[in-house]
Amino acid sequence: MNFKAEHTVSRILKFAFLGVILSLVLLWFIGGGVQKIIEKARTFQFGSLSGGIVPSGSFADFRLPWQFEAPTLDIQGVSGGVSGDGSYDTSGLPPGSGIPSPYAGDVSIREAAARAQSATGQYIELQSRSGETINISGWSVEGLSGARAYIPEGTSLFVMGRVNTVGAIALVPGGSAIVSTGASPVGVSFQENKCTGYLGTLQPFVPALESACPSPTTAIPRTAENEMRLGASCFQYLSQLAPCTFPQNPPATLSPACRSEIQTKLSYNGCVNQNRNSSGFASGSWRVYLARGNPLWNVEHDIIRLLDGEGKVVNVLHY
């Protein structure tokens, strides 16, 4: 092919390309292309994102006539129970709470007296919802202020007048723990039992301990032998006493043996000695003390997170 022929072919191709472009532009104008650009520009609003200026509308919505529309993908979050890879159900935790714990949802938080304005009167309640025993010593509670308090160890059998051995605070299935901000009236966190009502007669507890001790006539039964040894008036006096009553000054009209029996049996330690090996002695409830001098939770509004030993979120309380 000579130079003249090549030049002719090149000119034909150029004119064909220009013809295609002009046809597309003409079609665009006929379809209102310019007006669409103006209308789109009017819809852009600018806002701030991390200190920069960005349009609140998206340029991805604007397309030239020859651009195709990309499909929209709807990505749903995955929720549910335990899966094959060991994940767990976290659907009960609010979004943004933090990294969920393997115990997420197994222990709930109740507001109780979180709004109290004194450390001694302020407490929340934890309730086990698990089918297994859970050790919560080393877990922590944290509020909006950033203050974080750790759940201590406690004694499963408190005894007055001695240094008590402490260990893990374990919530049995359905068990609970009243977590008080202040210090313990008896110097240690403890598990309640059928005798702890006696402790409430010696010092104030918030909330009050349940008065569900064995009755005085159960502690000192009226048998023929006991009536002969203690006297009939002893049992008349015992029948008038309420459970968990520790009479420090029994009437002088009672026999010395009766007065001695009352001092021995109708007390916290005396009740423990009599009942510690009986069925149902230990309760599923704990009294836990964080030993803080000032309130931890805000009176008006707070978000309290219960964290496990690794700082992962077990549950969240909003009020």
C-alpha positions in Angstrom: 0.0 0.0 0.0 1.4 3.4 -1.0 1.6 6.5 1.1 -1.6 8.0 -0.4 -3.7 5.0 0.4 -2.5 4.8 4.0 -3.3 8.5 4.5 -6.8 7.9 3.1 -7.5 5.0 5.5 -6.2 7.0 8.5 -8.5 9.9 7.7 -11.5 7.5 7.4 -10.8 6.0 10.8 -10.4 9.4 12.4 -13.7 10.7 11.0 -15.4 7.4 12.1 -14.1 7.8 15.7 -15.2 11.5 15.8 -18.6 10.5 14.4 -19.1 7.9 17.2 -18.1 10.5 19.9 -20.4 13.2 18.4 -23.3 10.7 18.3 -22.9 9.8 22.0 -22.6 13.4 23.0 -25.7 14.3 20.9 -27.7 11.4 22.5 -26.6 12.6 26.0 -27.8 16.2 25.3 -31.1 14.9 24.0 -31.5 12.8 27.2 -31.0 15.9 29.4 -27.4 15.2 30.3 -26.4 18.8 31.2 -29.5 19.3 33.3 -28.9 16.1 35.2 -25.4 17.3 36.1 -26.7 20.6 37.4 -29.4 18.8 39.4 -26.9 16.4 40.8 -24.5 19.2 41.8 -27.3 21.0 43.7 -27.8 17.9 45.9 -24.2 17.8 47.2 -23.9 18.9 50.8 -20.6 19.1 52.6 -19.9 18.0 56.2 -16.9 17.3 58.4 -15.3 13.9 58.8 -12.3 13.7 61.1 -11.5 17.3 60.5 -11.7 17.2 56.7 -14.4 18.3 54.3 -16.3 15.6 52.4 -19.5 15.6 50.4 -22.4 14.0 52.2 -23.7 12.7 48.9 -21.6 10.2 46.9 -20.1 10.7 43.4 -20.5 7.0 43.0 -24.2 7.8 42.3 -23.3 9.9 39.2 -22.7 8.0 36.0 -21.9 9.1 32.4 -24.2 7.6 29.7 -21.8 4.9 28.8 -21.1 3.8 32.4 -23.0 0.7 33.7 -24.6 0.5 37.2 -22.7 -1.7 39.6 -24.8 -4.2 41.7 -25.5 -3.3 45.4 -24.4 -5.9 48.0 -26.3 -6.3 51.2 -23.9 -7.8 53.8 -25.7 -9.0 57.0 -24.0 -9.6 60.3 -23.8 -13.1 61.6 -25.4 -14.0 64.9 -26.5 -17.1 66.7 -25.2 -19.7 69.1 -22.0 -21.6 69.3 -20.5 -22.6 66.0 -18.0 -25.2 64.9 -15.1 -22.7 65.2 -15.8 -22.1 68.9 -17.5 -18.7 68.6 -20.4 -17.8 70.9 -23.6 -16.0 71.0 -23.1 -12.2 71.7 -26.5 -11.0 70.5 -27.3 -9.8 74.0 -24.5 -7.2 74.1 -25.1 -3.7 72.8 -23.0 -2.7 69.7 -19.7 -1.0 70.6 -19.6 -2.6 74.1 -16.1 -4.0 73.5 -14.7 -7.5 72.8 -17.2 -10.1 73.9 -16.3 -12.6 76.6 -16.8 -16.4 76.2 -19.1 -15.8 79.2 -21.1 -13.1 77.4 -24.6 -13.2 78.7 -23.9 -15.9 81.3 -24.1 -13.3 84.1 -26.6 -10.5 84.1 -26.4 -7.1 85.9 -29.2 -5.6 87.9 -29.2 -1.9 88.8 -30.3 -2.4 92.4 -29.0 0.6 94.3 -26.4 1.8 91.8 -27.8 5.4 92.1 -27.1 5.6 95.9 -24.9 8.6 96.8 -22.8 6.8 99.4 -20.3 4.0 99.0 -21.8 2.0 101.8 -25.3 2.2 100.3 -24.4 1.7 96.7 -24.5 -1.8 95.2 -25.4 -3.7 92.0 -26.5 -7.3 91.7 -25.0 -10.0 89.5 -27.1 -13.0 88.6 -25.8 -16.3 87.0 -27.7 -17.4 84.0 -25.3 -20.3 83.2 -25.8 -24.0 83.8 -22.3 -24.2 85.2 -20.5 -22.7 88.2 -18.6 -19.5 87.2 -15.6 -18.1 89.1 -16.0 -14.3 89.1 -13.0 -13.4 91.3 -10.6 -11.4 89.2 -13.4 -10.0 87.0 -14.1 -6.3 87.1 -16.8 -3.7 86.8 -16.2 -0.4 85.0 -18.4 2.7 84.5 -18.4 5.8 82.2 -16.0 7.6 84.5 -13.4 5.0 83.6 -13.1 3.8 87.3 -12.5 0.1 87.3 -12.9 -2.1 90.4 -11.9 -5.8 90.6 -14.0 -8.4 92.3 -12.0 -9.9 95.2 -11.8 -13.3 96.6 -14.1 -14.2 99.5 -14.7 -16.8 102.2 -17.3 -19.6 101.6 -17.6 -20.1 105.4 -17.3 -16.9 107.4 -16.5 -17.4 111.1 -16.5 -14.5 113.6 -13.4 -13.7 115.7 -10.8 -15.2 113.4 -8.9 -14.5 110.2 -11.0 -16.2 107.5 -9.4 -18.2 104.6 -10.5 -16.7 101.2 -10.8 -18.3 97.8 -12.6 -17.9 94.5 -16.1 -16.4 94.6 -18.0 -19.0 92.5 -21.6 -18.4 91.3 -23.5 -21.7 91.1 -26.2 -22.0 88.5 -28.9 -19.5 89.4 -26.6 -18.0 92.1 -26.2 -14.3 92.7 -23.8 -11.7 94.2 -24.6 -8.4 95.7 -21.6 -6.2 94.8 -21.2 -3.3 97.2 -19.0 -0.3 96.5 -18.0 0.1 100.1 -16.1 -2.0 102.7 -17.4 -5.1 104.3 -18.9 -4.8 107.8 -17.1 -8.0 108.7 -13.9 -7.2 106.9 -14.3 -9.8 104.1 -16.6 -10.8 101.2 -18.5 -13.9 102.1 -21.1 -16.5 101.0 -24.4 -16.3 102.8 -25.7 -19.3 104.8 -28.7 -20.1 107.0 -26.9 -18.4 109.9 -25.9 -15.1 108.4 -29.0 -13.4 109.7 -27.3 -13.2 113.1 -24.7 -10.9 111.6 -27.3 -8.3 110.9 -28.2 -8.0 114.6 -24.6 -6.9 115.3 -23.9 -4.6 112.4 -25.9 -2.9 109.6 -25.8 -4.4 106.2 -27.0 -2.9 102.9 -29.2 -4.4 101.8 -30.3 -6.1 105.1 -29.4 -9.7 105.6 -32.4 -12.1 105.5 -33.6 -13.2 108.9 -34.0 -16.9 108.1 -31.9 -18.6 110.8 -33.1 -21.7 112.6 -35.6 -20.8 115.3 -34.5 -20.7 118.9 -36.6 -23.7 119.7 -34.9 -25.6 116.9 -31.4 -24.6 118.2 -32.4 -25.6 121.7 -35.1 -28.2 121.3 -37.6 -28.8 124.1 -36.9 -32.4 125.0 -37.6 -34.0 128.4 -33.9 -34.0 129.1 -33.4 -30.4 128.2 -36.4 -29.2 130.2 -35.1 -31.0 133.2 -31.6 -29.5 132.7 -32.6 -26.0 131.7 -36.0 -25.5 133.3 -39.5 -24.9 131.9 -39.1 -21.1 132.1 -36.2 -21.4 129.6 -38.4 -22.7 126.9 -41.2 -20.2 127.6 -38.6 -17.5 127.0 -37.2 -19.1 123.9 -40.7 -19.4 122.3 -41.0 -15.6 122.5 -37.7 -14.9 120.5 -37.6 -14.2 116.8 -35.2 -16.2 114.6 -31.6 -14.7 114.3 -32.0 -13.1 117.8 -28.9 -12.9 119.9 -30.1 -12.0 123.5 -27.0 -10.4 125.1 -28.7 -10.1 128.5 -31.1 -12.9 129.1 -33.4 -12.4 132.2 -31.8 -13.1 135.5 -34.8 -15.3 136.4 -33.6 -18.0 134.0 -31.4 -20.8 135.3 -27.7 -20.4 134.9 -27.7 -23.5 132.6 -30.4 -21.8 130.4 -28.4 -18.6 130.2 -25.3 -20.5 129.3 -27.1 -22.5 126.6 -28.5 -19.3 125.1 -25.1 -17.7 124.9 -23.6 -20.8 123.3 -26.3 -21.7 120.8 -28.1 -18.5 119.9 -25.2 -16.7 118.2 -23.7 -16.7 114.7 -20.8 -19.0 115.5 -23.1 -21.2 117.6 -25.5 -21.5 114.7 -22.6 -22.3 112.3 -21.2 -25.0 114.6 -24.6 -26.7 114.8 -25.6 -26.5 111.1 -22.5 -26.3 108.9 -22.8 -29.9 107.9 -26.5 -29.9 107.3 -28.2 -30.0 103.9 -28.8 -26.6 102.4 -26.6 -24.8 104.8 -24.7 -22.7 102.2 -26.7 -20.2 100.1 -26.2 -19.5 96.4 -25.8 -15.8 97.3 -22.6 -13.9 98.0 -21.9 -10.5 99.6 -19.0 -8.9 97.6 -17.3 -5.7 98.7 -15.1 -3.5 96.5 -13.8 -1.6 99.5 -14.0 1.9 97.8 -14.4 5.0 99.9 -16.4 6.9 97.3 -19.4 5.9 95.0 -18.4 4.3 91.7 -21.6 4.8 89.7 -23.2 8.0 88.6 -26.6 9.0 90.2 -28.2 10.2 87.0 -26.8 8.0 84.2 -24.1 5.4 83.8 -23.1 2.4 81.7 -21.6 -0.3 83.8 -19.6 -3.0 82.0 -18.9 -6.4 83.6 -15.6 -7.7 82.4 -14.0 -11.1 82.7 -10.4 -11.8 83.8 -9.1 -10.8 80.4 -11.0 -7.6 80.2 -13.6 -8.9 77.7 -17.3 -7.9 78.1 -19.6 -10.3 79.9 -22.6 -7.9 80.1 -23.5 -4.3 80.1 -26.0 -2.3 82.2 -27.5 1.0 81.0 -29.5 3.3 83.2 
